[in-house]
Amino acid sequence: MATDANSMALAAQARRSYVEGLLNGLPSVVQAVDHAARLLLSQVAEPAIAMRRREAVEDLKKCSSFWLSGITTMLRGALVSGVVSASRPGDLPLPSGRGASLSLVDNETIESEILSSRLALAMMDRASWEFTDMRSRITMLEGRDELETHDVLRPHVLARIVATAWRSAGLSNEAWRTLQTVLHDEFAHFAEEAYHETNRWLIERRVLPEIDLRPFIRRARNSAWVSSGGASGFAHSGTVASDAARSDVHEETRMMTRTGGLVRGADHAEAVLGRLNRLIGRQLPEFAHTLQHPTPTSPALTAAIADAQQGIARRLSAGTATLGRSAGAQLSTPMLLEELQQRKQALKQAATTPIERATIEIVALLFQSILTEERIPATVRVWFARLQMPVLRVAVSEPDFFATTDHPARRLIDRMGACVMGFDAAMRNAGELVEKEIKRVVQVVEAYPDTGRRVFQTVLTEFEKFLEHYFKNDNEASRKGVSLAQQVEQRETLAIQYTIELRKMLNEVPVQEGVREFLFQVWADVLAMTAVKSGLQSDETKVMKRAAADLIWSASAKVSREERAEVIRRLPPLLKILREGMHNAGVQAAKQDEHIQRLNNSLAAAFTAKAAAIPHDRLEDLMARLETLEELLPDAEDVEIDESLVLDLSGHESSELEVVGEGGSMPTPAMLSWARELQVGSWYMLDYRNRNEAVQLAWQGLRKQLTLFVSPQGRGVLFQQHRLAAFLQAGLLVPAQDESLTVRATRNALAKLDVDPGRLLS
């Protein structure tokens, strides 16, 4: 083994070897990207997609040399220090010519960061174990716990270099997205080869020939973030894949991007599916053809699937009837898996093509993983088991089931799984209602075997509607919270609507500024609260609108003795109504006094004729418009509830509803986008007010501007969209699952197929 002095030199030489290997291989990779892009262009696609591919190929042809030059320049700079400082998109100068006039704005920069982060995740999905081994060897040589953040050895640094050079060469983010699959595939393989060669170089010099991962175990900041299910999908010939190593890899992927779970969700899923398709393609080259030109299922297999579906339904129904509702615990593992294994062999015998046999094997492995997921209640696993044959039928006839994350069959399984995996014994009654709906969904799918994806899409839509009704009306833990949240949204929406319309009405009316501010900032909310409690057309609401009209009249110039006498007569009952309205809207007494004092100052100005006069006909028109104010309100869907318009949502706080008004980090546009994509029924871990607990998303308002989470104990936590994104950004709200049920199942299937790919053909 090397001495301490030589250890640092060895680490530096390893970095140099790694970078030189990248430099030597890059021309071939760029050429491979160009070739794969042309192959992609030759495939059948919708006109709009074909056009984007054609434009991307043409742009790549013009700019590939600039792209290669940019990557090479940044990597050569790393040969000296081993660290890349200019690794953020936009740090390289643009070449002259086509892209010279481009300039990046904030959104462009953020988009580039997201794209580079996705590439980094694709690299890690492919090369995670090679990277982990290499990192262990380098940190041992250098006597440190971790690599530098911008160490050239890190995959996210290479990904950022590639993305930065792409933009600097004049290539657009749109072109990247069009060729993203190609870029991920080529650079993931390239990174894996580079790490493998670096490890080989180090092993030849006797640097940790056998790696013990125990010294590198770290405790995750939030254990809910780390997947708890199944084996990893990565195979490594010399390393045991421990839970600690998996945690380490997850920690690395989180370091790659500030958009964390957002990127890891959809793009990790795409990467896993990409690996599956490449593995199938190596065993069955003709499989790629079926993705473009699906072939009909053979009659023999169609009949066998129908027979298996009926047999499984009879067997599981009989078992449940005999053993009662608790049968799931006894049927879920040995009996379910034995039944499905027997059916798999019979199906393979009926299959007439290698692709049919491979599809049967993959679907069987997916459901083997799903049915051994301990977080799915045992009684629900029976219904997931009955989905295997319908899913197999659609997978055989629609091979894109293995290629796309948005296939309705996948989405249905993921949505149902995400909802039930958070239920525990204390929530049995709530779980029974969801279980009943899942049973209905499965039975509908079974009843329409020849409709393909359409039946899955139909029941997915129905399941989404069920969840909305369930959390609003049937779930004891969420029902009260949803009702309160809806009242909050209605009040805030009305307050904004009233403010908008009052501003329009008073735009050209000479109303004293103090009165104007009171109407916009206080009385609009009083009108909204009264309308929510009593109704838009109630007498109480009409009284509050009349008070606004009286206030406007009272604050206009009063030059005659009669007008002043009338103001004095009306003022006491008007002030009484104003105080009552503010009290009902939750305004504290001290604040009421402040508002009344400012109004008195405005009324004093009217008495001294310092205020402008409102013409009589204009005043009459204003009164009439106030009477019919609701007819003039803008559409609620056009109203945006944000922190600049809402005065203070914390006023809605109660023992049953907590309103989050502070905390988190400044969210990026990407994180705001993720906040809008969260789905009702999904479980999260929330760190708030010294509590870290599981919560379920129970309700989303118009345009998802308000979102309610509920705990199993019924505590509601309400977020505005911006605050929700801030909590996601800071990691104070994280998904309870860092990958969906079908993605985890696919990873587990890959782990088995990596060991024995021949089982696809057996």
BELUR-V731096 format. One record per run of one state. SS is the DSSP state (helix for helix, strand for strand, loop for the rest). FROM is the first residue (numbers start at 1). LEN is the number of residues. Records with the same first field share a line. If there is no record, write none. Layout:
SS: FROM-LEN ; FROM-LEN
This chain:
loop: 1-3 ; 43-4 ; 82-1 ; 84-22 ; 143-8 ; 152-3 ; 169-4 ; 179-1 ; 205-8 ; 217-6 ; 226-17 ; 257-3 ; 284-3 ; 293-6 ; 324-3 ; 351-3 ; 372-6 ; 398-1 ; 403-5 ; 421-4 ; 448-5 ; 475-1 ; 506-7 ; 535-4 ; 555-6 ; 585-4 ; 608-8 ; 628-1 ; 633-3 ; 639-10 ; 653-4 ; 660-9 ; 678-5 ; 689-2 ; 701-1 ; 705-1 ; 712-4 ; 731-2 ; 736-5 ; 756-1 ; 761-2
helix: 4-39 ; 47-35 ; 106-37 ; 155-14 ; 173-6 ; 180-25 ; 213-4 ; 223-3 ; 243-14 ; 260-24 ; 287-6 ; 299-25 ; 327-24 ; 354-18 ; 378-20 ; 399-4 ; 408-13 ; 425-23 ; 453-22 ; 476-30 ; 513-22 ; 539-16 ; 561-24 ; 589-19 ; 616-12 ; 629-4 ; 636-3 ; 649-4 ; 669-9 ; 702-3 ; 721-10 ; 741-15 ; 757-4
strand: 83-1 ; 151-1 ; 657-3 ; 683-6 ; 691-10 ; 706-6 ; 716-5 ; 733-3
